[in-house]
Amino acid sequence: MHGLVLIAYFFGGAFLTNAVPHFVSGMMGRPFQSPFAKPPGEGLSSSTVNVVWGFFNIVIGYLLVCRVGSFDLDDVSNVAALGAGALVMGLFSAWHFGRFHGGNHPSQA
């Protein structure tokens, strides 16, 4: 059972991390890639769609971290699972969105 809880925390970290660019871009009134754009994950969605998508990710992350098992900040395995999910999603997002925003190959100043 403990292994399944750690998997939930891993995906909770991924969902919470994924919420950040969508929610922030939307709040700033900027379009951003989302699964609802054409093509999915590459085209731009409206700021409103991104706020809703970011909020949905926050809700799923909350449910996975706060409603599965008993998340404990003093338990290294809990924090490591959440952190690993956040790191993996962060690195994937940097690579994926960097293709569209110049982050994979920044120009030399």
C-alpha positions as CSV (number, residue, x, y, z in Angstrom):
1,M,0.0,0.0,0.0
2,H,2.8,2.4,0.9
3,G,4.2,2.1,-2.7
4,L,0.9,3.1,-4.2
5,V,0.7,6.1,-1.9
6,L,4.2,7.2,-3.0
7,I,3.1,6.9,-6.7
8,A,0.2,9.1,-5.9
9,Y,2.5,11.7,-4.3
10,F,4.8,11.5,-7.4
11,F,1.9,12.3,-9.7
12,G,0.6,14.9,-7.2
13,G,3.9,16.7,-7.5
14,A,3.7,16.5,-11.3
15,F,0.2,17.9,-11.4
16,L,1.0,20.7,-9.0
17,T,4.1,21.7,-11.0
18,N,2.1,21.5,-14.3
19,A,-0.4,23.9,-12.8
20,V,2.1,26.7,-12.4
21,P,2.8,27.8,-16.1
22,H,-0.8,27.4,-17.1
23,F,-2.3,29.3,-14.2
24,V,0.3,32.0,-14.2
25,S,0.2,32.6,-18.0
26,G,-3.6,32.7,-17.8
27,M,-3.5,35.2,-14.9
28,M,-1.2,37.4,-16.9
29,G,-3.6,37.3,-19.8
30,R,-1.2,35.4,-22.0
31,P,-2.0,32.5,-24.3
32,F,0.0,29.3,-23.6
33,Q,0.1,25.8,-24.9
34,S,-2.4,23.4,-23.5
35,P,-3.9,20.0,-24.3
36,F,-7.0,21.7,-25.7
37,A,-5.1,23.7,-28.4
38,K,-4.6,22.6,-32.0
39,P,-2.3,20.7,-32.2
40,P,-2.6,19.6,-28.6
41,G,0.3,20.7,-26.4
42,E,1.7,22.8,-29.2
43,G,-0.9,25.3,-30.3
44,L,-1.9,28.2,-28.0
45,S,-5.0,28.3,-25.8
46,S,-6.6,31.4,-24.4
47,S,-5.6,32.8,-21.0
48,T,-9.1,31.7,-19.7
49,V,-8.5,28.1,-20.8
50,N,-5.1,28.1,-19.1
51,V,-6.5,29.4,-15.8
52,V,-9.1,26.7,-15.8
53,W,-6.6,24.0,-16.8
54,G,-4.1,25.2,-14.2
55,F,-6.8,25.2,-11.5
56,F,-7.8,21.7,-12.6
57,N,-4.2,20.6,-12.1
58,I,-4.1,22.1,-8.6
59,V,-7.3,20.2,-7.7
60,I,-5.9,16.9,-8.9
61,G,-2.6,17.6,-7.2
62,Y,-4.4,18.4,-4.0
63,L,-6.4,15.2,-4.1
64,L,-3.4,13.0,-4.8
65,V,-1.3,14.6,-2.1
66,C,-3.8,15.4,0.6
67,R,-6.4,12.8,0.2
68,V,-4.4,9.7,-0.6
69,G,-2.6,8.3,2.4
70,S,-1.4,10.7,5.0
71,F,1.2,13.0,3.5
72,D,3.8,13.9,6.1
73,L,6.5,16.6,5.5
74,D,8.7,14.9,8.1
75,D,8.7,11.6,6.1
76,V,11.6,11.8,3.6
77,S,10.0,9.2,1.3
78,N,6.8,11.3,1.0
79,V,8.7,14.5,0.2
80,A,11.1,12.7,-2.1
81,A,8.2,11.2,-4.1
82,L,6.5,14.6,-4.4
83,G,9.7,16.3,-5.3
84,A,10.6,13.7,-7.9
85,G,7.3,14.2,-9.6
86,A,7.8,18.0,-9.5
87,L,11.3,17.6,-10.9
88,V,10.3,15.3,-13.7
89,M,7.4,17.4,-14.8
90,G,9.5,20.6,-14.5
91,L,12.3,19.1,-16.7
92,F,9.8,17.8,-19.2
93,S,8.0,21.2,-19.4
94,A,11.3,23.0,-19.8
95,W,12.2,20.8,-22.7
96,H,8.8,20.7,-24.3
97,F,7.9,24.4,-24.0
98,G,11.5,25.5,-24.6
99,R,11.0,24.4,-28.2
100,F,8.4,27.1,-28.6
101,H,9.9,29.9,-26.4
102,G,13.6,29.6,-27.2
103,G,14.6,28.1,-23.9
104,N,16.3,25.0,-25.3
105,H,18.8,27.0,-27.3
106,P,19.1,30.5,-25.9
107,S,21.0,32.9,-28.1
108,Q,24.4,34.1,-27.0
109,A,24.5,37.6,-25.7
